[in-house]
Amino acid sequence: MTAIELKTVLIRRISEINDVAFLKAIKTILDSKTDKEILALNAKQREEIVASQKEIEEGLFIEHDELNKEVSTWLNAK
């Protein structure tokens, strides 16, 4: 059975269930296996993300490898 066929069967079977507790249990299982997690951000967090994206667009960042070189140089200088 393909993934699409299995999904179709599950959707049909779930739509026939009227037991709220059982449906909540299924939802709990599905929530734990979902690839996408929605984060609730406050206004300050959203502002920081927008500001960071703008800095990246303006080239105001340093590549990870370059930062490692700078830190290594700094550590060796002490």
C-alpha positions as CSV (number, residue, x, y, z in Angstrom):
1,M,0.0,0.0,0.0
2,T,1.4,3.4,-1.0
3,A,1.5,6.4,1.3
4,I,-1.3,8.1,-0.6
5,E,-3.5,5.0,-0.4
6,L,-2.8,4.6,3.3
7,K,-3.6,8.3,3.9
8,T,-6.9,7.9,2.1
9,V,-7.9,4.9,4.1
10,L,-6.9,6.6,7.4
11,I,-8.8,9.8,6.5
12,R,-11.9,7.7,5.7
13,R,-11.6,5.7,8.9
14,I,-11.0,8.7,11.1
15,S,-14.0,10.5,9.6
16,E,-16.2,7.6,10.8
17,I,-15.1,7.9,14.4
18,N,-17.3,9.8,16.9
19,D,-15.4,9.0,20.1
20,V,-13.9,12.4,21.1
21,A,-11.4,10.9,23.5
22,F,-10.1,8.5,20.8
23,L,-9.9,11.4,18.3
24,K,-7.9,13.5,20.8
25,A,-5.5,10.5,21.2
26,I,-5.0,10.3,17.5
27,K,-4.4,14.1,17.4
28,T,-1.8,13.8,20.1
29,I,0.0,11.1,18.1
30,L,-0.2,13.2,14.9
31,D,1.0,16.3,16.7
32,S,4.1,14.4,18.0
33,K,5.0,13.3,14.4
34,T,4.4,16.6,12.6
35,D,7.5,17.9,10.8
36,K,6.4,21.5,11.2
37,E,6.3,23.2,14.5
38,I,4.6,26.5,14.8
39,L,6.4,28.9,17.2
40,A,4.4,31.7,18.8
41,L,6.7,34.7,18.7
42,N,6.0,38.0,20.6
43,A,6.4,41.3,18.9
44,K,9.9,41.9,20.1
45,Q,11.1,38.5,18.7
46,R,9.4,39.2,15.3
47,E,11.2,42.6,15.3
48,E,14.5,41.0,16.0
49,I,14.0,38.5,13.2
50,V,13.1,41.2,10.7
51,A,16.1,43.3,11.7
52,S,18.4,40.3,11.4
53,Q,17.1,39.5,7.9
54,K,17.7,43.1,6.9
55,E,21.3,42.9,8.2
56,I,21.8,39.8,6.1
57,E,20.5,41.5,3.0
58,E,22.9,44.4,3.6
59,G,25.8,42.0,4.0
60,L,26.3,42.8,7.7
61,F,27.2,39.3,8.8
62,I,30.2,37.0,9.0
63,E,30.5,33.5,7.6
64,H,30.9,30.7,10.2
65,D,34.3,29.6,8.9
66,E,35.6,33.2,9.0
67,L,34.3,33.7,12.5
68,N,36.1,30.5,13.6
69,K,39.4,31.8,12.1
70,E,38.9,35.1,14.0
71,V,38.2,33.4,17.3
72,S,41.2,31.1,16.8
73,T,43.5,34.0,16.1
74,W,42.1,35.8,19.1
75,L,42.6,32.8,21.3
76,N,46.2,32.2,20.1
77,A,47.1,35.9,20.7
78,K,46.4,35.6,24.5
